[in-house]
Amino acid sequence: MYQLSFSFALANIYIGIGKEDKWSMTHSLRYKTSQYLLGTLDTQGEYLWRDVFPGLSVNIGHYTVNYMGRELEMPPKEIELLHFLASHPGMVFTREQLLEQVWGYEGFYGDIRNVDVTVCRLREKIEEDDANPVYILTKWGVGYYLKG
């Protein structure tokens, strides 16, 4: 017999089913619910829309970026990179990892500076001072990350 319980706290929904599953289900659903509030899921469970920071959101489903109520013009790779970084706030990615995850290049041996150029162009569009970025940051000697 299943026991279903609901409780609401800080916009998270906790659901536990049964005795043995209660912790894992509660933990999993609490995480999924809080993450769902950040965006819209597609059919594979990926988020189409994300708030990057207050005033900036990216919708990978429509390939649009909105900044302070207006749509920014960006090439697809810039939008994909922004969405990827927003999906992993605070995580540092090497150029090679970004080429693999965003560009789809596995074992890429070409010019990894493509990532640098794309990050630079993104910063020009979303940072107030692209020479002193606040949102898309560099971890020297490692790679790039979105401030979490």
ABEGO torsion letter per residue (X at the ends): XBBBBBBBBGGBBBBBBEAAAAAAAAAAAAAAAAAAAABBBBAAGBBABBBABBGBBBBAAAGBBBBGGBBBBBBAAAAAAAAAAAABBGBBBBAAAAAAAAAGBBGBABBAAAAAAAAAAAAAAABABAABBAABBBBBGAEBBBBX
